[in-house]
Amino acid sequence: MKNHNVMKPQTQIVPVTDRKMLKKFIRFPLDLYKDSDKWVPAFEDDEFNSLGPRNPALAFCERELYLAFQGEEIVGRVAAIINHKANEKWNEHTVRFGWIDFVEDFDVAKALIEAVMAWGKARGATKIKGPLGFTDMDREGMLVEGFENESPFTVIYNYPYYPEFLERLGFTKDVDWTQRLCVLPETGTPRQFLLADRIGERYGLRIYTANTLRKMAKRGREMFHVLNTAFDGLYEYTRLTDEQIDGYVKQYVPVLNKDLVAFVVNEEDQLVGFAVTMPHISAAVRKAKGRIFPFGWVHLLPALNPRRSHIAEPLLIGILPEYQSKGVVVLMFKYLLDNYQRLGIRQMLLNPQLEENHKVQNLWGMFESWQYQRRRCYVKEI
């Protein structure tokens, strides 16, 4: 018989001060979500790079990491972040919370958020937002719809009680991102794509195929510079530095498949638009527990073969503003669709798109699609 008079241990919030604690911070969700077949871990090495002292974003960000304990048991975690470039750009005094996870205990969530608010307030913050990372390249947005669907490995998954607890704490919606699942035609070319050749001739545009790692890396650097320009006005975006760009190119370019990446260049061979996609590898990442070594690659390598997956995920799409009305997207997705059909890819799970970004939302009107998940950034005055 359960003794209801036994008091639960008091929640204690402890800053992360060494690598041993950082490892516990990173691995806490593996235990919290051990019974979930929808949650997907981040890659452990990526987490150490992002949360450790060598993250290039720390040149313009401050951060503090916290673990919540009840007795000897870890029951929650959170990162407190101030992005000074973003605050200056958007004329805000905001502290961000990210990497937030907690057991189903309102007092734990409250203690974690209060720790972030106190840390931010001591540094002049008047507002708290999240979940957000250091930059737009980090996972962001709390899942509020689509809990029944398996998440892509690049985004946040959380239990339904997370947003419930935040709203009890007085948080309200700031922005939403939606994801859609599109059904692709198995054969043939959609009517909108038939103009691809004519568009290319009219504007002097063509698809560039990076068939070596060196060429992919060169275009990868250009890609992030296009991203900086294309995303500059989007929610909370701050431009990536050269050091950050070099890190992302080194980290991601080696695993890209040239058939799943589209680069569009102009007559001067300058990159004007890109779409980076890859196979849906969430199940493999979960089996590997987010670790490539020593044995995670056994699950990951087969999953990276596009012929093994019927679902593709666009990770990043960017087009220079002066080319956004010149049919660049038609060239990119005509090229990709031809490759998808050859490789047997039948669906496309889109990356999160700002609900208010109608220009991007309307790109997918040519395909049958439905909403897959919705994520939210919450805000509260301190």
N, C-alpha and C positions, 0 to 999 in steps of 0.2 A: 504494500500500500504506500502511495506517494505521500511524503511528509510536506504539506503545504506551508508549514511554519519555517522551513529552511530558507534563509535569506540568500539571494544570489550575491555573489561577490561584487564589490564596488568596481565600477569601470575606471580604469586608470589609463591616461593618455601619455605615451612615452615617445620622445623624439628618437628617430633613427640616427645612431651616432657612429656606426662602423659597418663594415661589409657583412659581418655575420647577421646583424639586424636587417640590413638591406636584403639579404637573401631571404630572410623570413618574410619581409614586406612583399617581395616579389612572388613568393610561393604560397602565400596565404590563400589566394583564390583557388588553388588546386584542391585544397581540402574543402573549402566552402562550396564548391560546385562539383564535387566528386560524383554526385548522383545525377547531374544534369547532362543530357545529351544534346543540349542546344548551345551551351556556353562553349567558347573556344579560347584557349589561353593565348596571350601574346608570346612571341618568341622570347625566351629567357635572356639570351644575349642582347637582344634589342632593349629589353627592360633595364639591364645593367648599364647599357650605353646611355639611355635616356635619363635614368634616375641617379646615376653616379656622378662623380665630380668632373668628368671629362666631356660632358654634354656641351657642345659649342653654344647652345642657347643660353648657357649661364653667363655669357658675356653681356647679356642684356636682361636676364631674369634672375630673380632670387627664388629660393625654394626651401621648404622644410618638410620632412616626411615624418608621419606619426603612425604608431601602432597603438591599438586599443587592447588592453589586457583586462581579463577578469581572473584574478588569481594568477596562475601560470599560463593560462590559455589565451591565445591571440583571438580576438573576436572582431577586429576591424582594422582598417588602414585608410589613410588619406594623404594626399600631397597638397601642400599649400604653396601656391605659385604667384609671384608678381612678375608680369611681363611689362617692363618699363617702356619698351618700344610701343607696345599696343596701347598702354595707358596714355602715352604722349600722342599717339596718332589719333585715338578716339576721344581724347580729352576726358579721360576717366581717372578715377582713383579706385581701381578694382583689384581685389585679391581673387584668384581662381582656386577652385578645388578640383582635383583630378585623382585618378587612381583610387577611387573611393569604393570600398567594399565593406560589408558588415553583416553579422548574423542578424536574424530577425528579432531585434531588440531595439525598441525606439530609443532607449537611454544611450545605447552605444552610438547610434547615428547622431544623436544630439550632442554627445560629448565630442565626437570627431569634428562636426561642423563648428562647434563653439571654439575648438582649438584653432581651426583655420581662421575664424573671425577675429579671435584675440591676437593672433600672429599678424594678420593683415592690418588690423586697427592700429597696432603698435607702429606700423610703417606707413600710416596715413590713409589706409583704405577706407572708403565710405560705402563700398558695395562689394558683395560676394557673388560670383558667377561660377557655374559649372554644371556638369563635368567638362572641363577644358584642360588641355595640356600646355606645354610650353609654347608650342606653335600649332598651326593648323595641320601639321603633319602627324601629330599625335592623335590617339583615340579621343573622341569627344562626343558628348551627347548621351543622356541617360535613356535607355529603352523604355518607352511608354506604351507602345502597341506592337504586337507581333511576337509575343513571348513564346508562342507555340512553334515558331520557326527557328531553324538553326542559323546562327549569325555567321556572316563572313569573318575570317580571322582578323581582319583589319579594323573591326569596330567593337564597341562596347556591348556586352550582354549583361543583364542584371535581372535579379528576381523582381516580381511585381511589387513587393513591399518597399522597394527603394523609393520610387516616386511618391508612394503614399506617405512615407515618413518625411520626405522633404517638404511636401505640401503641408503636413502638420506643423512643420517648423517655420512656416510662413513664406516659403519660396513660391514664386510664380513663374510662368512661362516667359522666357525672353525670345527664343527662336526655336523652330523645329526643323529637323532634317527628315526627309522621307526617302525610303528605298522602294523601288519597284522591281518586280520580276517580269521580264519580257519573254514572250515566245517568239523564236526566230523561224523564218520559213526554211524548210529542209531543202528546198530546191527553188530555182528561179531568183529573179532580182526584183525587189520592190520598185514600183513606178518611180519613186523619188530618186532612186539610185541610177536610173537610166541616163541621167544628165551628167554623170560624173566626168566622162571624157570631155564633154563640151565645156564644163566649168573649168577643168584644168587648162584647156587651151585658151579660154577667154582671159583668165587671170594669171596665166603663166605658172600654174601650180602643178606639182606632181608628188606622187608617193616616193619616199626615200626608203629603201630597204637596207637596214643595218645588218649585214650578214657576217660580221665579225664582232668580237667583244670590244675591240678597240673603237670601231665605228659606233657601236652602241653606247659606249662610254662618252664619246665626243658628243653625240646627239643628246645623251642623258643630261650633260651639263647645260646644253642649250635649252633642253626641255624645262629645267627648273627656272631658268631665266624667263622663259615664256610664261611659266606658272606665276612668277612674281608679278608680271604685268597683267595677266588675265585675271588673277584673283585679288588684285590690289584693293578693290572696293568692297569685297565681300566681308561678311561678319567677322570681326575680331582678327582679320588676317594681318600678319606682319611679314615683311619681305624676308626671305631666307638669305643668310649670309653666304659668301663663297665657301667658308669653312663647313657650314651645314650642307651645302650642295655637294661638296666633295665627299662628305660622309655618306650621304644618301646614295650617290652614284656608286661608291665602293660597296655599299651594303646591298643594294637591290639589283643593279644592272646585271651581275653575273647570273641571276636566276631567271631573267626574262627570256621569253621565247619570241624570236623575231616574227613569227607568223601571227602573234597575238599583240603586236605593237605596231601602231601606224604613225609614221612621221610624215608631215606635209611640208615641203620646202617650196620657196619661190624661185624665180629665174636666177637670183643671185646665190642660190643654194643656202639661203637662210631659213631656219626652222620657223614656221608661222603657226603650226598647230600640231597636236599630238594626242594620241589615245593609248594608254597603257592598260592592257588587260591580262588576265592570267586565269588558269583553271581554278575552280572552286575546290579548295584544299582543306576546308574546315575539319572534316572528320579525321584526316591524316594528322593535322596539327594537334587535335585533341588526343589522339592515340599516342603521339610523341610527347605529350605533356609540355609542348612548347620548347622542347630541347632537341637540337639537331644531333648532338653527340652525347653519349657514345652510340646510341642505337636509334635515335629519332629519324635519321635519314632513311632507315628501312621503310618507314611509312611515308616519308615526304617525297622521296625521289619518284616512286611510281605515280603519286598524285599530281606531280608537276607535268606529267605527260598529258597533253591536251586530248589525246585519243582515249584516255581513261575516264574522262569527265565529260558529261553532257551539258555542263554549266560553265559559262565564262563570267568573270567579274571585271568590269572596268574599275581600275584603281585610281587613275588620274586622267583627266581630260582638260586640255587647255588650248585656247585659240587666242592669238593676239587680237585686241579689240578692233583694229582696222581691217581684219580679215573675217570677222565674225558674220558678216552678211554676204560673204563671197563663196559660200558653198563648201568651205573646208570640211565641215562635218560630213558632207555627202561623200567626198573623196575618202575620208578615213574609214567610214563605216561600210562603204562599198567594198573596200579592200579587206576589211576584217570579216565581213559577212561571207565573202568568197572563201576565205580561209576557214571560217567556222563550219561552213557546209562541207568542205573537204575533210575536216577533222571530226565531223560528227557532233559538233556542239549545237544543241537545240534550244538552249535558254541563256538569258543574260541577266544576272543579278546585279542591278545597278549599284554604284556607290552612293552614299548618303548625299542628298541634294537639298539645299536650302528651300524650304517650302515656298518662300517668296521669290525665288529665282526662276521666274516663269520662262525665261529664255532657254534655260537648260531643261526645265521640266517638259517643255514642248518638243524637245528633240526626239522624244520616243513615241510621238503620236502615231507613227507609221506602223508600230508593232502592237499586237495584243498584249496587254500588261495589266497588272493589278498591284495594289500596295502590299508590300512584304513586311516592312517594319517602319516604325517611326521613333525618332530620338529627339530629346529635348534638352536645351540648355536652360537651366533655372537661374533666377536672379533674386536677390534680397538686399535691401538696405541694411547697413550695419548700424 
